[in-house]
């Protein structure tokens, strides 16, 4: 029981952090783009490096947004005209399992990419900040997405296990 409460609390914290990262990165993107348009077209003096800032902030927005959407149940899906309830329950578990496999593959490659950017000390062209700041968002967002997909599978699996106990129509 205590473990379940602590997992629930840590899950709420990670969702809260994801929400805030999405909100803050959205506001930063809006601010950077507004500033760039204002400086470039009104004052005729573009700001140096805004594209690099925007690209890195957008990575945080996309991948934490993806994790939050997965938490809310909005992951890749499809529908088939399945009428049998048991087949629908099985398909409801197979979809997140398939998404989890794909996400874990991308987690592996994004980890390799993060490691490579650190080892090679890759930096942004204009502002020279380490690229790991943006690349880390890809890996962290994918790991959170995998965790939320596992949560989804755990939630949906009892429906399959208990389908034999349902009264038949």
C-alpha positions in Angstrom: 0.0 0.0 0.0 2.8 2.4 0.9 4.7 1.6 -2.3 1.5 2.3 -4.3 1.1 5.7 -2.6 4.7 6.6 -3.3 4.4 5.6 -6.9 1.2 7.5 -7.2 2.9 10.6 -5.7 5.9 10.3 -8.0 3.6 9.9 -11.0 1.7 13.1 -10.1 5.0 14.9 -9.7 6.3 13.8 -13.1 3.0 14.7 -14.7 3.1 18.1 -13.0 6.7 18.7 -14.2 5.7 17.7 -17.7 2.8 20.1 -17.7 5.0 23.0 -16.5 7.7 22.2 -19.0 5.1 22.3 -21.8 3.6 25.5 -20.6 6.9 27.3 -20.0 8.4 26.1 -23.3 5.3 27.2 -25.1 5.6 30.7 -23.6 9.3 30.9 -24.3 8.7 29.9 -28.0 6.0 32.5 -28.3 8.2 35.1 -26.7 11.3 34.3 -28.8 9.3 34.3 -32.0 7.5 37.6 -31.2 10.8 39.2 -30.2 12.5 38.0 -33.4 9.7 39.3 -35.7 9.6 42.6 -33.8 13.4 43.1 -34.0 13.7 41.9 -37.6 10.8 43.6 -39.3 10.1 46.6 -37.1 13.6 47.6 -35.9 15.5 46.0 -38.8 18.0 44.5 -36.3 17.6 40.7 -36.0 18.6 39.0 -32.8 21.6 36.6 -33.2 20.9 32.9 -32.3 17.1 32.9 -31.9 16.8 29.9 -34.2 19.1 27.9 -32.0 17.2 28.9 -28.9 13.8 28.2 -30.5 14.9 24.8 -31.8 16.1 23.6 -28.4 13.1 24.9 -26.6 10.8 23.2 -29.2 12.5 19.9 -28.5 11.4 20.3 -24.8 7.9 21.2 -25.9 7.5 18.4 -28.3 8.9 15.5 -26.3 7.4 16.5 -22.9 4.1 17.3 -24.7 4.3 13.8 -26.2 4.8 12.3 -22.7 1.9 14.3 -21.3 -0.3 13.3 -24.2 0.6 9.7 -23.6 -0.3 10.0 -19.9 -3.7 11.4 -20.9 -4.2 8.4 -23.3 -3.6 10.2 -26.5 -1.0 8.0 -28.1 -0.8 6.5 -31.6 -3.9 4.6 -32.2 -6.2 3.1 -34.8 -9.5 1.6 -34.9 -10.8 -1.6 -36.4 -14.5 -2.6 -36.8 -14.3 -5.1 -34.0 -17.6 -6.0 -32.5 -16.6 -8.6 -29.9 -15.9 -7.0 -26.6 -13.1 -9.5 -25.7 -11.3 -8.7 -28.9 -11.7 -4.9 -28.2 -10.1 -5.4 -24.8 -7.2 -7.3 -26.2 -6.7 -4.7 -28.9 -6.8 -2.0 -26.3 -3.7 -3.6 -24.6 -1.9 -4.5 -27.8 -1.9 -0.8 -29.0 0.1 0.5 -26.0 2.4 -2.5 -26.1 3.2 -1.8 -29.7 3.8 1.9 -28.9 6.0 0.9 -26.0 8.2 -1.3 -28.2 8.7 1.5 -30.7 9.3 4.0 -27.8 11.9 1.8 -26.2 13.7 1.4 -29.6 13.8 5.2 -29.9 14.9 5.5 -26.2 17.9 3.4 -27.0 18.9 5.5 -30.0 18.2 8.8 -28.3 20.5 7.6 -25.4 23.2 6.8 -27.9 22.8 10.2 -29.4 22.9 12.0 -26.0 26.1 10.0 -25.2 27.6 11.0 -28.5 26.9 14.7 -28.1 28.5 14.6 -24.6 31.6 12.7 -25.7 32.1 14.8 -28.8 31.2 18.0 -26.8 29.0 19.2 -29.7 27.9 22.8 -29.4 25.4 25.0 -31.2 26.9 26.9 -34.1 26.0 30.5 -33.2 25.7 30.6 -29.4 28.1 27.8 -28.7 26.0 26.2 -25.9 26.2 22.4 -25.5 23.7 20.6 -27.7 23.0 18.2 -24.9 20.6 20.8 -23.5 18.2 20.1 -26.4 19.0 16.5 -27.1 18.4 15.5 -23.4 14.8 16.5 -23.9 14.4 13.8 -26.5 15.7 11.1 -24.2 13.9 12.2 -21.1 10.6 12.7 -23.0 10.9 9.3 -24.5 11.6 7.7 -21.1 8.6 9.4 -19.6 6.5 8.3 -22.5 7.6 4.7 -22.0 6.8 4.9 -18.3 3.3 6.3 -19.1 2.8 3.5 -21.7 3.7 0.9 -19.1 1.1 2.5 -16.8 -1.5 2.3 -19.5 -0.7 -1.4 -20.1 -1.0 -2.1 -16.4 -4.3 -0.3 -16.2 -5.8 -2.1 -19.3 -4.5 -5.6 -18.6 -7.0 -6.5 -15.8 -9.8 -6.0 -18.4 -8.4 -9.0 -20.3 -7.8 -11.1 -17.3 -11.3 -10.6 -16.0 -13.2 -10.9 -19.3 -14.0 -14.6 -18.5 -15.8 -13.5 -15.3 -18.1 -11.1 -17.2 -21.6 -12.3 -17.8 -22.1 -13.3 -21.4 -24.9 -11.6 -23.4 
